[in-house]
Amino acid sequence: MDELLGDHLRALREAVATGRLPGRAELDGCRAAGARAAERGLPVRALVDAALAGAEFAGPVPLPALRRTVSALMEGYENAQRSALRREEAARRAFVDDLLQGRADRIAERAEQFGLRLADTYVVAVARPAPPAEAARRIEEALVGRFGSHNVLAAVRDGALVCVVPGSLTVAVGEFTHHVRQVFAPGWRIGVGRAHRGPGGVVTSYREGANAIELGDRLGLRAPVLKAADLLVFPVLLRDRAAIEDLVTTVLSPLLDVRGGPEPLLATLEAVFASQGNQTAAARRLGISTRAVTYRMERIRRLTGFSPDDPTQRFTLETAVLGARLLDWPARPLP
């Protein structure tokens, strides 16, 4: 400890001998000593105790001199800690970025450093739009404080805050959502991927979470939290684009000739389907009368030949409406 605090003790002895307060050079030496203490992992309380104990043997140290040297020690200690935290954050962000892009270079070695067990399953939650860096840091610190750094990886990437947690720790996703709700501005949305195993599984879960947000935006879904497991039908629809285009054209093209355009009728169908066929509830969603909903539904039946009251026809209508939203129809005309 004497070796570590040598500059501090010399500054105090000089102050006792000359009555002069420590100058810039002496204080820089104390800052360097504080930084070395932080790098060696010495607790800050032990550092201060050692500095005060050293002052007892230096003679009648002027209080202003002691205050300056101890303050410089603490400043060096805190600066070193902040630098270490910034390096760790940068390394964590770089690792998460490489992990989500599927870069295999030294992934296993770096994963061990961050407590990631590559044989386990992981879930990725994606929150958009990303908050300011300080807000993202607060969310990460809160999650790490509760679940441990070996269970949570968080970083800002591509305009989103990404959180990687073990598949067995689903409560962490709920906690992540809670903090996003507290910190993010209105309009945020979270996409949650499914649990997958290994580094490749992390990439897959991340893409699922990001795609869930994209689907939610395209479909106009109201829920702020979207789970990829609940949206599996939509990628299936999009895999056969020609078939979904044919369905939309065949079922919904008669609505194009309606005065005022097809959008009010499409919105009515969506509201009725979301309300499990309850037209009164659909009217409340739309802010119109139940009679108006009934009128629109009858008009849809006459124009398309499909009735929501028939189970098979209802499924065809609902699938066509979902396909229209996925294809951004009618804003984008189909081939």
ZAPAVO-540567 format. One record per residue (C-alpha): z, y, x; residue number from 1; residue in three letters. Coordinates in pm, 1 decimal, padded with zeros to 6 digits. Layout:
residues N
+----------+----------+----------+-----+------+
:       pz :       py :       px : pos : code :
+----------+----------+----------+-----+------+
:        Z :        Y :        X : NUM :  Ala :
...
+----------+----------+----------+-----+------+
END
This chain:
residues 335
+----------+----------+----------+-----+------+
:       pz :       py :       px : pos : code :
+----------+----------+----------+-----+------+
:  00000.0 :  00000.0 :  00000.0 :   1 :  Met :
:  00077.3 :  00239.0 :  00290.4 :   2 :  Asp :
: -00274.9 :  00177.7 :  00418.6 :   3 :  Glu :
: -00419.0 :  00251.1 :  00076.5 :   4 :  Leu :
: -00216.2 :  00570.5 :  00028.3 :   5 :  Leu :
: -00242.2 :  00695.2 :  00385.9 :   6 :  Gly :
: -00434.7 :  01013.1 :  00294.3 :   7 :  Asp :
: -00185.5 :  01091.2 :  00017.0 :   8 :  His :
:  00113.9 :  01049.2 :  00250.2 :   9 :  Leu :
: -00046.7 :  01255.9 :  00526.3 :  10 :  Arg :
: -00115.2 :  01536.8 :  00280.5 :  11 :  Ala :
:  00247.8 :  01533.8 :  00168.6 :  12 :  Leu :
:  00383.0 :  01536.7 :  00525.1 :  13 :  Arg :
:  00150.7 :  01826.3 :  00607.7 :  14 :  Glu :
:  00280.3 :  02015.9 :  00305.5 :  15 :  Ala :
:  00640.3 :  01957.2 :  00414.5 :  16 :  Val :
:  00568.5 :  02068.6 :  00770.0 :  17 :  Ala :
:  00362.3 :  02378.2 :  00694.0 :  18 :  Thr :
:  00451.6 :  02469.3 :  00336.3 :  19 :  Gly :
:  00079.7 :  02483.8 :  00267.1 :  20 :  Arg :
: -00065.2 :  02320.1 : -00043.5 :  21 :  Leu :
: -00316.8 :  02037.9 :  00016.6 :  22 :  Pro :
: -00672.5 :  02165.6 :  00063.8 :  23 :  Gly :
: -01008.2 :  02024.0 : -00040.5 :  24 :  Arg :
: -01030.3 :  01772.1 :  00244.1 :  25 :  Ala :
: -00682.4 :  01631.5 :  00178.0 :  26 :  Glu :
: -00748.6 :  01609.4 : -00198.0 :  27 :  Leu :
: -01084.3 :  01437.4 : -00139.2 :  28 :  Asp :
: -00896.7 :  01179.5 :  00067.6 :  29 :  Gly :
: -00653.5 :  01125.8 : -00220.7 :  30 :  Cys :
: -00944.4 :  01082.9 : -00464.6 :  31 :  Arg :
: -01096.5 :  00823.1 : -00233.3 :  32 :  Ala :
: -00761.0 :  00642.0 : -00218.4 :  33 :  Ala :
: -00742.6 :  00640.3 : -00599.9 :  34 :  Gly :
: -01094.8 :  00499.6 : -00619.2 :  35 :  Ala :
: -01006.7 :  00221.4 : -00372.0 :  36 :  Arg :
: -00702.2 :  00132.4 : -00582.9 :  37 :  Ala :
: -00919.3 :  00100.7 : -00894.1 :  38 :  Ala :
: -01175.0 : -00112.6 : -00710.3 :  39 :  Glu :
: -00899.3 : -00349.8 : -00594.8 :  40 :  Arg :
: -00770.6 : -00384.2 : -00949.3 :  41 :  Gly :
: -00435.5 : -00216.6 : -00880.3 :  42 :  Leu :
: -00268.9 : -00110.0 : -01210.3 :  43 :  Pro :
: -00253.3 :  00265.9 : -01247.5 :  44 :  Val :
:  00122.5 :  00253.7 : -01305.3 :  45 :  Arg :
:  00173.2 :  00074.1 : -00973.9 :  46 :  Ala :
: -00042.5 :  00335.2 : -00800.4 :  47 :  Leu :
:  00163.3 :  00625.4 : -00936.0 :  48 :  Val :
:  00493.2 :  00449.8 : -00861.1 :  49 :  Asp :
:  00382.0 :  00390.8 : -00501.1 :  50 :  Ala :
:  00270.6 :  00753.4 : -00465.4 :  51 :  Ala :
:  00606.4 :  00884.4 : -00592.0 :  52 :  Leu :
:  00798.2 :  00639.8 : -00373.9 :  53 :  Ala :
:  00601.9 :  00758.9 : -00069.9 :  54 :  Gly :
:  00695.6 :  01116.1 : -00153.7 :  55 :  Ala :
:  01064.6 :  01026.1 : -00127.5 :  56 :  Glu :
:  01021.6 :  00940.3 :  00241.7 :  57 :  Phe :
:  00802.5 :  01236.7 :  00327.4 :  58 :  Ala :
:  01087.8 :  01484.3 :  00306.8 :  59 :  Gly :
:  01146.5 :  01770.9 :  00064.6 :  60 :  Pro :
:  00791.9 :  01775.7 : -00076.8 :  61 :  Val :
:  00703.0 :  02091.0 : -00273.1 :  62 :  Pro :
:  00642.9 :  01995.6 : -00636.0 :  63 :  Leu :
:  00304.2 :  02174.8 : -00657.8 :  64 :  Pro :
:  00184.2 :  01974.9 : -00356.2 :  65 :  Ala :
:  00296.9 :  01646.6 : -00509.7 :  66 :  Leu :
:  00135.2 :  01738.8 : -00839.1 :  67 :  Arg :
: -00197.1 :  01809.1 : -00667.6 :  68 :  Arg :
: -00205.7 :  01487.6 : -00466.9 :  69 :  Thr :
: -00106.3 :  01264.9 : -00758.1 :  70 :  Val :
: -00360.8 :  01440.0 : -00980.4 :  71 :  Ser :
: -00630.4 :  01375.6 : -00717.8 :  72 :  Ala :
: -00527.6 :  01009.0 : -00694.5 :  73 :  Leu :
: -00558.9 :  00974.1 : -01072.6 :  74 :  Met :
: -00892.9 :  01154.0 : -01077.1 :  75 :  Glu :
: -01036.2 :  00920.6 : -00816.1 :  76 :  Gly :
: -00895.1 :  00617.5 : -01001.0 :  77 :  Tyr :
: -01043.9 :  00727.4 : -01334.5 :  78 :  Glu :
: -01382.1 :  00817.2 : -01184.7 :  79 :  Asn :
: -01404.5 :  00475.7 : -01021.7 :  80 :  Ala :
: -01317.3 :  00307.7 : -01351.4 :  81 :  Gln :
: -01581.6 :  00506.7 : -01538.4 :  82 :  Arg :
: -01841.5 :  00420.4 : -01276.8 :  83 :  Ser :
: -01751.8 :  00052.1 : -01300.8 :  84 :  Ala :
: -01777.4 :  00065.3 : -01680.0 :  85 :  Leu :
: -02117.0 :  00234.4 : -01662.1 :  86 :  Arg :
: -02241.4 : -00031.2 : -01419.4 :  87 :  Arg :
: -02111.1 : -00307.5 : -01643.6 :  88 :  Glu :
: -02268.8 : -00148.2 : -01951.9 :  89 :  Glu :
: -02601.2 : -00110.6 : -01771.3 :  90 :  Ala :
: -02587.4 : -00473.9 : -01656.3 :  91 :  Ala :
: -02497.0 : -00586.9 : -02008.6 :  92 :  Arg :
: -02782.3 : -00387.3 : -02162.6 :  93 :  Arg :
: -03028.2 : -00523.9 : -01907.8 :  94 :  Ala :
: -02909.1 : -00879.1 : -01974.6 :  95 :  Phe :
: -02934.9 : -00841.3 : -02353.2 :  96 :  Val :
: -03280.6 : -00689.9 : -02315.4 :  97 :  Asp :
: -03398.5 : -00977.7 : -02094.3 :  98 :  Asp :
: -03236.5 : -01230.6 : -02326.3 :  99 :  Leu :
: -03406.6 : -01090.6 : -02637.9 : 100 :  Leu :
: -03742.1 : -01083.1 : -02462.3 : 101 :  Gln :
: -03703.6 : -01443.0 : -02351.0 : 102 :  Gly :
: -03713.3 : -01366.9 : -01977.8 : 103 :  Arg :
: -03580.0 : -01673.1 : -01800.2 : 104 :  Ala :
: -03510.0 : -01512.3 : -01460.7 : 105 :  Asp :
: -03148.4 : -01595.6 : -01368.6 : 106 :  Arg :
: -03052.7 : -01609.1 : -01737.2 : 107 :  Ile :
: -02813.8 : -01902.1 : -01687.4 : 108 :  Ala :
: -02632.0 : -01735.3 : -01397.9 : 109 :  Glu :
: -02603.1 : -01400.4 : -01577.1 : 110 :  Arg :
: -02507.3 : -01563.4 : -01906.8 : 111 :  Ala :
: -02201.4 : -01716.4 : -01740.6 : 112 :  Glu :
: -02100.9 : -01370.6 : -01618.1 : 113 :  Gln :
: -02096.5 : -01242.1 : -01975.9 : 114 :  Phe :
: -01936.8 : -01553.3 : -02124.9 : 115 :  Gly :
: -02250.9 : -01678.9 : -02298.9 : 116 :  Leu :
: -02259.3 : -02058.7 : -02333.1 : 117 :  Arg :
: -02627.6 : -02139.5 : -02347.1 : 118 :  Leu :
: -02579.7 : -02478.0 : -02515.6 : 119 :  Ala :
: -02414.8 : -02314.4 : -02820.8 : 120 :  Asp :
: -02577.6 : -02163.1 : -03129.4 : 121 :  Thr :
: -02597.3 : -01787.0 : -03174.7 : 122 :  Tyr :
: -02662.8 : -01541.4 : -03455.0 : 123 :  Val :
: -02818.9 : -01200.0 : -03397.8 : 124 :  Val :
: -02756.9 : -00903.9 : -03628.2 : 125 :  Ala :
: -02989.9 : -00603.4 : -03604.9 : 126 :  Val :
: -02888.9 : -00260.3 : -03740.8 : 127 :  Ala :
: -03138.1 :  00023.1 : -03786.7 : 128 :  Arg :
: -03175.4 :  00305.7 : -03715.2 : 129 :  Pro :
: -02974.2 :  00301.6 : -03393.5 : 130 :  Ala :
: -02677.7 :  00542.1 : -03376.9 : 131 :  Pro :
: -02608.0 :  00780.1 : -03085.8 : 132 :  Pro :
: -02504.4 :  00605.9 : -02763.7 : 133 :  Ala :
: -02139.3 :  00704.8 : -02800.1 : 134 :  Glu :
: -02121.2 :  00563.0 : -03154.2 : 135 :  Ala :
: -02285.2 :  00238.6 : -03039.1 : 136 :  Ala :
: -02030.7 :  00216.9 : -02757.5 : 137 :  Arg :
: -01741.4 :  00258.1 : -03004.8 : 138 :  Arg :
: -01875.1 : -00025.0 : -03219.6 : 139 :  Ile :
: -01910.1 : -00254.2 : -02919.2 : 140 :  Glu :
: -01560.6 : -00170.0 : -02795.2 : 141 :  Glu :
: -01413.3 : -00241.5 : -03138.9 : 142 :  Ala :
: -01587.8 : -00580.2 : -03158.1 : 143 :  Leu :
: -01493.7 : -00674.7 : -02802.2 : 144 :  Val :
: -01134.9 : -00566.3 : -02868.4 : 145 :  Gly :
: -01110.0 : -00805.7 : -03162.6 : 146 :  Arg :
: -01323.3 : -01101.5 : -03055.5 : 147 :  Phe :
: -01332.6 : -01077.8 : -02675.0 : 148 :  Gly :
: -01619.5 : -00987.3 : -02443.1 : 149 :  Ser :
: -01719.1 : -01355.4 : -02415.4 : 150 :  His :
: -01794.2 : -01366.1 : -02790.1 : 151 :  Asn :
: -01985.9 : -01041.0 : -02842.9 : 152 :  Val :
: -02293.0 : -00893.6 : -02677.7 : 153 :  Leu :
: -02417.6 : -00561.1 : -02814.0 : 154 :  Ala :
: -02685.9 : -00321.2 : -02695.3 : 155 :  Ala :
: -02930.4 : -00064.0 : -02826.3 : 156 :  Val :
: -03288.7 : -00189.5 : -02813.7 : 157 :  Arg :
: -03613.4 : -00068.3 : -02973.8 : 158 :  Asp :
: -03436.6 :  00182.9 : -03196.6 : 159 :  Gly :
: -03179.3 : -00067.0 : -03322.4 : 160 :  Ala :
: -02825.1 : -00174.1 : -03240.6 : 161 :  Leu :
: -02835.5 : -00547.0 : -03166.9 : 162 :  Val :
: -02528.4 : -00771.6 : -03178.7 : 163 :  Cys :
: -02526.0 : -01132.5 : -03053.6 : 164 :  Val :
: -02235.8 : -01355.1 : -03164.0 : 165 :  Val :
: -02168.4 : -01732.3 : -03167.1 : 166 :  Pro :
: -02297.0 : -01910.5 : -03475.3 : 167 :  Gly :
: -01945.3 : -02041.6 : -03540.9 : 168 :  Ser :
: -01802.9 : -01687.1 : -03550.5 : 169 :  Leu :
: -01966.6 : -01560.4 : -03869.5 : 170 :  Thr :
: -01672.8 : -01326.6 : -03934.2 : 171 :  Val :
: -01797.4 : -01117.9 : -03640.2 : 172 :  Ala :
: -02114.4 : -01032.9 : -03835.9 : 173 :  Val :
: -01898.3 : -00905.5 : -04121.3 : 174 :  Gly :
: -01696.0 : -00697.0 : -03876.4 : 175 :  Glu :
: -02018.3 : -00561.5 : -03726.1 : 176 :  Phe :
: -02134.8 : -00461.0 : -04074.4 : 177 :  Thr :
: -01802.1 : -00287.9 : -04140.2 : 178 :  His :
: -01833.1 : -00073.2 : -03826.7 : 179 :  His :
: -02198.3 :  00005.9 : -03894.7 : 180 :  Val :
: -02100.4 :  00127.9 : -04241.6 : 181 :  Arg :
: -01834.5 :  00351.1 : -04085.8 : 182 :  Gln :
: -02052.4 :  00497.3 : -03809.6 : 183 :  Val :
: -02417.4 :  00494.9 : -03919.9 : 184 :  Phe :
: -02577.7 :  00771.1 : -04124.1 : 185 :  Ala :
: -02686.3 :  00688.7 : -04483.0 : 186 :  Pro :
: -03000.6 :  00478.3 : -04499.7 : 187 :  Gly :
: -02892.0 :  00213.7 : -04247.6 : 188 :  Trp :
: -02991.1 : -00147.5 : -04293.4 : 189 :  Arg :
: -02882.4 : -00468.9 : -04121.5 : 190 :  Ile :
: -03093.2 : -00780.9 : -04077.2 : 191 :  Gly :
: -02912.8 : -01104.3 : -03989.6 : 192 :  Val :
: -03103.1 : -01390.1 : -03829.6 : 193 :  Gly :
: -03015.6 : -01756.3 : -03872.6 : 194 :  Arg :
: -02808.5 : -01951.0 : -03620.4 : 195 :  Ala :
: -03020.3 : -02106.7 : -03343.6 : 196 :  His :
: -02932.9 : -02284.1 : -03021.1 : 197 :  Arg :
: -02977.0 : -02160.8 : -02665.4 : 198 :  Gly :
: -03157.0 : -01858.9 : -02516.1 : 199 :  Pro :
: -03472.1 : -01931.4 : -02714.9 : 200 :  Gly :
: -03257.2 : -01947.3 : -03026.8 : 201 :  Gly :
: -03121.5 : -01599.6 : -02955.3 : 202 :  Val :
: -03478.6 : -01466.7 : -02938.7 : 203 :  Val :
: -03568.1 : -01641.1 : -03264.9 : 204 :  Thr :
: -03259.0 : -01512.0 : -03445.2 : 205 :  Ser :
: -03327.5 : -01158.4 : -03320.1 : 206 :  Tyr :
: -03683.9 : -01167.4 : -03450.4 : 207 :  Arg :
: -03564.7 : -01303.1 : -03783.6 : 208 :  Glu :
: -03312.5 : -01020.4 : -03816.7 : 209 :  Gly :
: -03571.5 : -00754.8 : -03729.5 : 210 :  Ala :
: -03823.9 : -00911.4 : -03968.7 : 211 :  Asn :
: -03563.6 : -00916.6 : -04248.1 : 212 :  Ala :
: -03530.3 : -00537.9 : -04219.0 : 213 :  Ile :
: -03907.6 : -00496.2 : -04221.1 : 214 :  Glu :
: -03939.8 : -00716.0 : -04529.9 : 215 :  Leu :
: -03661.1 : -00526.0 : -04703.3 : 216 :  Gly :
: -03840.1 : -00197.2 : -04640.6 : 217 :  Asp :
: -04176.2 : -00330.3 : -04755.8 : 218 :  Arg :
: -04032.3 : -00489.1 : -05069.4 : 219 :  Leu :
: -03808.4 : -00194.6 : -05153.8 : 220 :  Gly :
: -03500.0 : -00416.7 : -05157.7 : 221 :  Leu :
: -03177.9 : -00226.7 : -05226.0 : 222 :  Arg :
: -02932.6 : -00444.9 : -05036.4 : 223 :  Ala :
: -02823.9 : -00283.6 : -04706.7 : 224 :  Pro :
: -02757.8 : -00625.5 : -04547.4 : 225 :  Val :
: -03043.1 : -00875.3 : -04552.5 : 226 :  Leu :
: -03011.8 : -01234.3 : -04432.8 : 227 :  Lys :
: -03318.7 : -01409.5 : -04299.4 : 228 :  Ala :
: -03200.9 : -01730.8 : -04470.0 : 229 :  Ala :
: -03234.0 : -01556.9 : -04808.6 : 230 :  Asp :
: -03588.1 : -01435.0 : -04738.2 : 231 :  Leu :
: -03757.1 : -01753.8 : -04617.6 : 232 :  Leu :
: -04006.7 : -01753.7 : -04905.1 : 233 :  Val :
: -04176.3 : -01435.7 : -04782.1 : 234 :  Phe :
: -04294.3 : -01561.4 : -04443.0 : 235 :  Pro :
: -04426.6 : -01865.0 : -04629.7 : 236 :  Val :
: -04629.6 : -01636.5 : -04855.7 : 237 :  Leu :
: -04767.4 : -01438.9 : -04564.2 : 238 :  Leu :
: -04876.6 : -01749.1 : -04371.9 : 239 :  Arg :
: -05163.6 : -01792.8 : -04619.2 : 240 :  Asp :
: -05279.5 : -01435.3 : -04655.6 : 241 :  Arg :
: -05604.6 : -01527.5 : -04825.8 : 242 :  Ala :
: -05417.4 : -01717.4 : -05097.6 : 243 :  Ala :
: -05168.4 : -01436.0 : -05165.4 : 244 :  Ile :
: -05451.7 : -01179.7 : -05174.0 : 245 :  Glu :
: -05633.7 : -01394.3 : -05428.1 : 246 :  Asp :
: -05316.4 : -01426.0 : -05638.8 : 247 :  Leu :
: -05253.6 : -01049.6 : -05639.7 : 248 :  Val :
: -05613.5 : -00971.7 : -05725.8 : 249 :  Thr :
: -05637.4 : -01233.5 : -05998.7 : 250 :  Thr :
: -05306.1 : -01154.7 : -06170.6 : 251 :  Val :
: -05249.8 : -00782.3 : -06116.2 : 252 :  Leu :
: -05593.6 : -00618.2 : -06081.9 : 253 :  Ser :
: -05612.1 : -00554.0 : -06462.8 : 254 :  Pro :
: -05324.8 : -00306.8 : -06413.4 : 255 :  Leu :
: -05545.8 : -00083.8 : -06196.3 : 256 :  Leu :
: -05720.8 :  00056.7 : -06502.7 : 257 :  Asp :
: -05397.4 :  00171.7 : -06668.0 : 258 :  Val :
: -05363.8 :  00544.7 : -06714.3 : 259 :  Arg :
: -05116.0 :  00671.6 : -06454.0 : 260 :  Gly :
: -05182.3 :  00377.0 : -06225.6 : 261 :  Gly :
: -05015.8 :  00037.3 : -06193.6 : 262 :  Pro :
: -04696.8 :  00152.1 : -06015.2 : 263 :  Glu :
: -04479.5 :  00209.2 : -06328.7 : 264 :  Pro :
: -04569.0 : -00137.6 : -06458.5 : 265 :  Leu :
: -04504.9 : -00301.0 : -06121.3 : 266 :  Leu :
: -04168.7 : -00123.8 : -06097.0 : 267 :  Ala :
: -04082.5 : -00247.2 : -06446.9 : 268 :  Thr :
: -04163.2 : -00605.8 : -06354.1 : 269 :  Leu :
: -03947.3 : -00577.4 : -06041.4 : 270 :  Glu :
: -03655.4 : -00435.5 : -06240.6 : 271 :  Ala :
: -03682.0 : -00707.1 : -06506.0 : 272 :  Val :
: -03696.7 : -00983.4 : -06245.6 : 273 :  Phe :
: -03401.8 : -00831.0 : -06055.8 : 274 :  Ala :
: -03205.5 : -00823.7 : -06384.3 : 275 :  Ser :
: -03280.5 : -01190.6 : -06461.7 : 276 :  Gln :
: -03494.5 : -01091.5 : -06758.3 : 277 :  Gly :
: -03236.1 : -00858.2 : -06914.9 : 278 :  Asn :
: -03448.1 : -00565.0 : -07031.5 : 279 :  Gln :
: -03147.8 : -00344.5 : -07111.5 : 280 :  Thr :
: -03021.2 : -00382.5 : -06753.7 : 281 :  Ala :
: -03374.4 : -00323.1 : -06624.5 : 282 :  Ala :
: -03393.2 : -00001.5 : -06828.7 : 283 :  Ala :
: -03072.5 :  00120.7 : -06664.4 : 284 :  Arg :
: -03216.5 :  00047.5 : -06322.0 : 285 :  Arg :
: -03529.3 :  00246.0 : -06404.4 : 286 :  Leu :
: -03355.4 :  00527.1 : -06590.2 : 287 :  Gly :
: -03566.4 :  00480.5 : -06903.4 : 288 :  Ile :
: -03504.4 :  00347.3 : -07254.4 : 289 :  Ser :
: -03499.4 : -00021.8 : -07341.3 : 290 :  Thr :
: -03780.7 :  00043.4 : -07586.6 : 291 :  Arg :
: -03996.0 :  00177.5 : -07301.1 : 292 :  Ala :
: -03929.6 : -00138.4 : -07099.4 : 293 :  Val :
: -04022.1 : -00357.0 : -07397.2 : 294 :  Thr :
: -04343.1 : -00158.0 : -07447.6 : 295 :  Tyr :
: -04439.0 : -00188.6 : -07081.8 : 296 :  Arg :
: -04371.5 : -00562.3 : -07072.6 : 297 :  Met :
: -04588.7 : -00618.2 : -07378.2 : 298 :  Glu :
: -04864.7 : -00414.5 : -07220.4 : 299 :  Arg :
: -04842.2 : -00622.9 : -06902.3 : 300 :  Ile :
: -04868.9 : -00941.1 : -07108.9 : 301 :  Arg :
: -05180.5 : -00814.1 : -07290.0 : 302 :  Arg :
: -05353.4 : -00690.6 : -06974.4 : 303 :  Leu :
: -05278.3 : -00982.4 : -06741.3 : 304 :  Thr :
: -05245.3 : -01267.6 : -06986.8 : 305 :  Gly :
: -04913.8 : -01366.0 : -06821.2 : 306 :  Phe :
: -04581.3 : -01356.1 : -07002.5 : 307 :  Ser :
: -04243.4 : -01335.6 : -06824.1 : 308 :  Pro :
: -04098.9 : -01542.1 : -07110.7 : 309 :  Asp :
: -04289.9 : -01849.5 : -06996.7 : 310 :  Asp :
: -04120.9 : -02006.4 : -06689.1 : 311 :  Pro :
: -04445.0 : -02094.7 : -06510.8 : 312 :  Thr :
: -04611.9 : -01765.1 : -06589.1 : 313 :  Gln :
: -04297.2 : -01576.4 : -06492.2 : 314 :  Arg :
: -04303.5 : -01743.9 : -06149.2 : 315 :  Phe :
: -04671.9 : -01654.0 : -06105.8 : 316 :  Thr :
: -04608.2 : -01293.0 : -06205.5 : 317 :  Leu :
: -04304.6 : -01256.7 : -05981.1 : 318 :  Glu :
: -04485.3 : -01410.7 : -05683.1 : 319 :  Thr :
: -04781.6 : -01180.0 : -05740.7 : 320 :  Ala :
: -04555.9 : -00872.9 : -05750.9 : 321 :  Val :
: -04381.6 : -00979.8 : -05430.2 : 322 :  Leu :
: -04719.0 : -01039.5 : -05269.5 : 323 :  Gly :
: -04833.4 : -00694.0 : -05377.0 : 324 :  Ala :
: -04532.7 : -00536.5 : -05206.9 : 325 :  Arg :
: -04585.2 : -00742.1 : -04893.1 : 326 :  Leu :
: -04950.5 : -00636.4 : -04878.2 : 327 :  Leu :
: -04874.3 : -00274.3 : -04975.3 : 328 :  Asp :
: -05102.5 : -00309.9 : -05277.2 : 329 :  Trp :
: -05246.6 : -00105.8 : -05445.5 : 330 :  Pro :
: -05199.7 :  00166.2 : -05178.1 : 331 :  Ala :
: -05403.6 : -00060.3 : -04949.7 : 332 :  Arg :
: -05697.7 : -00206.3 : -05141.9 : 333 :  Pro :
: -05757.4 : -00574.9 : -05082.5 : 334 :  Leu :
: -06086.8 : -00706.7 : -04943.8 : 335 :  Pro :
+----------+----------+----------+-----+------+
END
